[in-house]
Amino acid sequence: MTIWLPQLRRERPLYLEIADAIRQDLLRGLLKPGERLPPQRDLAFRLGVTTGTVTRAYAEAEKIGLLSGEVGRGSYLRAPGAQAHPFVSAAPARNGVIDLTQASPPRVHAAQDLDAALRQIMASGTRLDLLDYTPPEGHPLHRAMGVTWLARSGITVPESDVAVTAGAHAALIATLAAITQHGERLFVESLNYPTIKPIARHLGITLLPIEMDAGGIVPQSLERAARAGEARLLYIVPTLQNPTTSTLSHDRRLAITDIARRYGMTIIEDDIFRLLDPRLQPPTLYSMAPDRTYHITSISKTLSPGLRVGFVATPPGKSEQLIRHQTVASGRAVGLAAEVARCWIEGDTAGTILNAIISENAARRALALDLLRGREVHCAPSSPYLWLKLPEAWTPGDFARALDERGVRVTPGTAFAIDRRSDDQGVRICLGGTVTRDELRTALQRVNTLLDEDPAERFTQVA
């Protein structure tokens, strides 16, 4: 029997402190697996607590796998397993850097939301099925969840035309792989989601940029390119466009779907930001032209990026080809993550989380517009990021590097430019992620200060 007397801070229930002391001392090596702890009555006497408190502490330690109680022989220590090591994120240390490059939602989640979903899963008699391979199209209940989530965007679609994916990124790869061939050309907005470029290279697709203005893609420019037969596919982010934050008007959507019909084009509508804007919006392109539109969405920007659950609504009868590519590319959703999402979406939790994200995005947007007052900032209501146009003296790359030296990371406009003709004289600044509101304030103040500096003064003149 080991002689052991834990140090208690008496800041919470004593049985929890004793159980945690067992865990901590096992992890430190002060206690060894196989040793027998003091009898409950003896330890209670030495600590000045009731025997019931120690009994409860030992039971708590046994519950998380630290003890093995043997009737008549005592309580023996076990090697600490995963339960004794609380999960710690493997994210790299910030080292004082405020990262504003991730277009992810701000941290608004409550632990009880996840706990409630996990309890619901644990109560299911078929929960072990979630450990099997997920069908490439998604479990039937998860496809039904997709129908429910898509309905929030005004989309009515049968389950048979919905595929569940491991997020919008996987959905985009599967969709492009299913409907394109190597050497295909794809119309895109001239400033675009940066990852579309490596995806296109991987699939052997050539990107053809279409002119944009303050309202988004210019239909007349699209029609000229379509008439010339330059491509038969269009990839577009119609709501809170990345990075400009513009949203296509109803008239432009009508014009685009009309062009698609007249020239036999297929539309890939990436609408992952739509639900962040609670204002009345024009219908989706899918609703206007369901016969030729693949609608992609996910919960990464609206509920949780870590769950990696996305949905594709395909034209009628077109889901099978996409599902085959899901099988090859392993873009299918993880069953356990999708089931957490289903618990949220089919209950009240999804609405609560979404509303909290919308509210926090609005507060951060107001903060940004106040701190950058007088600058050329494009940030539509409810946008999770802003597009800051830079003075001509700065190049986007130089500005981002200078800001990085001051402990703030942003994405230069060159990352979004499809070609050199694109107006990339800006930087994208994200407002959410793990950054706190106070950190955001500090970062934006540094941005504002740098805007007033002359980049020429940063370099030593050489005669």
Steps between C-alpha positions, in 0.01 A plus 500: 500500500635841403521784749321781323350826622366736232517877529146639477421862410142464620370718215240249378333180626766305691425166335580656162824649635609162638416322173687765301798473736515125424499580128764773526736297720471199268590719203794651693626156606453566871255209501572179309261261323452188711542675834221482756352825627446553874176357640220749472459536878874565552522763226181668627648526850828650377323750275239594758208412273220244522550142387212555257698776327796270438270216392342730245844621383622145447181420308557805278860393434383148416242644258776659290717190509756600764409241762402137522304425816523146634266396784699412807834597345474875447533750211787449256633762260484447126700657218323822397326468163348757267238604755775613736651722230251778419500593130734787421495653154808432292474848344837675495566771754413847379824655626325834519373485140134589440387289205224660291532267201236238589141562388357289780226598746585659834499280809144517630440137594396382842632169634147386582406513129758235416431306819128481422568367149741238634249389764239462226741287298588289805131428556465346153502122482664515156779743589772244419390516136657847493840329523447324166587643159255772403309444174649730231168687472461523879275309739126539417438706815791725409369554147167592660691744721643650182149552365410681824812719489456585131141604570641788708631638168162461332604184316252216462672179395437127551744295707599306187655820356703581813851376574661541842869593488794575728443874466466739206861452389447126448163574337663734247770247409243220461270717291773623265643149466154365415408750230832600340770338294873567497560812292155645579463878540305659782359853528573656840482842665825689445560519875427166655530242777880441497478119517312486168838544329675189640177300459489598133866408451442163665206423271661643185246784472577844355341794682357783288438817705184702438490875565359619834376833631359612834192281446694184424545318172398708194239307296594674172858382538381147572276503193780613270721216622215246481410612146862448397477145632790546741350267766182313590532523881475785753621490861361787707461617862179708476459608863765688702747426223849406609684741533295803389190425720264595213167322453344455157174686448183325387536649150857376463399152612223496243743616232758234593249214500359625168851502349558150634183372332566668167859379475460158666712585806510317832524708820685403817357722772720515812265663752667423833458856635131547413353421841726753671294783349155504664368768263252407228712368214438418135429134426794267452618427148395140570142613566502694173663228289492164681540312172857628451628604844704317762446679832776459760468596864637390837481573871864615523419874492162479671532241779844342540805463272625200696206273420578506125150437368384630163218439253461504124157542342532363147277547196224238491644152452863621490615387845628152405803621304602734781455221755732274298770765524437525874585131519829550313608825666391411857315828531221343702403640838601327824192338651562613858556864399192494276294358784604786730395740224166318465431529872553876470317554171192297590474671840524861617878509536587580136279809501648614830860460382429662162332800662793539741747493210296758306485726805873473571588556134286815504673630814844436353404659169385813684829507689699467178307771316549735794874439529553522123274802451609701197667203331370324189342200667254256342314305765135413438272454803562163672822433307762305699783688325571832329680602183732795565614690192857621538660833404687469170833542681456156655502169318281236667800277565710776655212613719432146625870444573533832684192417704635155578809665648261680736336178612191500276429260214267585211463358148634712212274557202741316269389173664147555363593627153439249221730690264703820489212701359301456821465801729687351795609828663374403844521259791235278656461531876297232677308597812434165669683177579666456838595868519326687782331834452779674691763337279306606192495858626878494553559352155281753322672787679831373364347475152377858523838629613684322220267643235630849581864403455699540180638161394797675331627600845541132590788455255851638511582707197800375301673745266 
